[in-house]
């Protein structure tokens, strides 16, 4: 594969560095000094008439010697060497000597009238040139002002020159020059520092660019190899996607492994059986045999494989050979030769690469480091290639296993569904059929099961079932209904015969919690409904038949207690009162049974009107206060008169409140308290009956509203009743579009709290009836 051309890095730019002190002294300072020496000699010659004393000649000779020595010193110093402390002090000293010489020349030349003050300006310029090497040099020229003044004082003999306008002008110009020069030198130093910093950054970037260029060249080479490997892996993935059978997938993995790596011996092993007696079973390829051979190897005998599976990375194994050790039984009962992996690979060194699926090891790939006859060049065995190949192979083998398991599970599920007595129907979000068992097909009156993926509604003669499935799909909530469907045994029954089926439709949620379909279970409840009807008729008949003799018993007991049949002893009176009390209990049970029978038959209608809850509570309180006092209880009302009037049947709502208060009186010991309270909750109101009685265990609280249910169902229970009061209360409340529930800690003395929540405004299209024939849950969902 042709590698992309990588441009060479740019040539290294010339480094920017501040001028060295030695270089500046050579190029600027030394020539300036020799120039000053020449000017001093010329001035002495020009002013020879004023006399040339020994002091001036000595000054000139000393300065000449200083210039000579300094020039020789700077020429001897290397420019590459950094400045030493002696160099710095020498530079400052030489600059001071230059300034003193200029001051002496101004003194010699006549003081104020001398033009040699220009030399101070030039010296200040030299200080600016020395500033990059000696930052403190820029402040030396500020001594020129006092030095110039001292030279003029020596020349004039007094300070009268201070009033001279020429002196003042020169002095101001000198200071202006110095200030401007400082600013220029500061800016020059700043720009020089920036240039040096930028140069250093550029040098660093150039080095990084050279390193990146080298890395890019290596990456381009590796990329070419990876592209070739990816093409091979792409072909492998395409080949592995052509089958879902485990045996065929195993064969394809083996063939492609040998082709991609160019090895002469390859093997694929899968883990089977348990952890303690795990076996590696699979297939191996030897180019001498030119066909795959099945094998089984104990996992415990292969430490290299265990290491690869534990570490999740390829493991290289040196060459070794062991002979066949016996035969192992496989899961299907067959026998396979048990050999070591080294023997399977003909003793060549090999690489073990683990097969990992969903984080769990499922087997291993084994590739010998020996080129086959058809291989070109060296083997293609980088760990990255083997790991990538193992990923595709593990995915393909796991998919084949999952497909096999799913196929077997589907066959098992179909067998189970065909054998159960209930009908089962499963549809997708588009109401297309997924599954239907024979029982459901018979219930729905279908001659044959509709094709999968076809809308189920097209095959149904009764649309109510399809509507129920659609409603479940739309709401995402479980639905329970009873539907009357034509009897599937139409040939054996009258044409108008129908059967009742209880249908439970539940949404099927996907991994994201969205409704992905609906499963419905259909159960024939015709016999159950007939049994309930017979039970209801029986209860109604028995209740009516019991009322007549019960009234007679009650009447005769009252007559005897009144003494109209003769004197009654104290013991007889006590017995008769007990009979009267039990007669009242029995009459209440019969009344509940009759009420329940009327409600179950749908003969009780609600008569809606505006109901004042505080007034209703006062009425119940007044009627039951004697009963509470008889039991030593305190009955209290805590309802605000500001509670709004609600729409409802006053008689039925008062019946609910009466039942709740009577239950509280019945189950509250002597000295307890019962409180009726209420509050408004938006567009609803809540009534609460709280007591300090024996409480209700948490596990019983949902069942206390069921028909005929008693918390204590034993024959020795202290409280008698038919178990219908709370069931009647629940149905009355639900027909008012309300709800009723109980809260209790289940501990004696902590009592219970029954809550009734009702809407303020009740909207109904027709006169509501209380119907016990449909389960309460279905009515709430509907």
Beta strands, then each sheet from edge to edge (+ up, - down):
strand 1: 265-272
strand 2: 279-286
strand 3: 291-298
strand 4: 315-317
strand 5: 326-329
strand 6: 335-338
strand 7: 350-357
strand 8: 360-368
strand 9: 423-428
strand 10: 433-436
strand 11: 479-486
strand 12: 498-509
strand 13: 515-524
strand 14: 609-611
strand 15: 634-638
strand 16: 646-648
strand 17: 673-681
strand 18: 684-691
strand 19: 739-744
strand 20: 752-759
sheet 1: 3+ 2- 1+ 8- 7+ 4-
sheet 2: 5+ 6-
sheet 3: 10+ 9- 13+ 12- 11+
sheet 4: 14+ 16-
sheet 5: 15+ 17+ 18- 20+ 19-
end
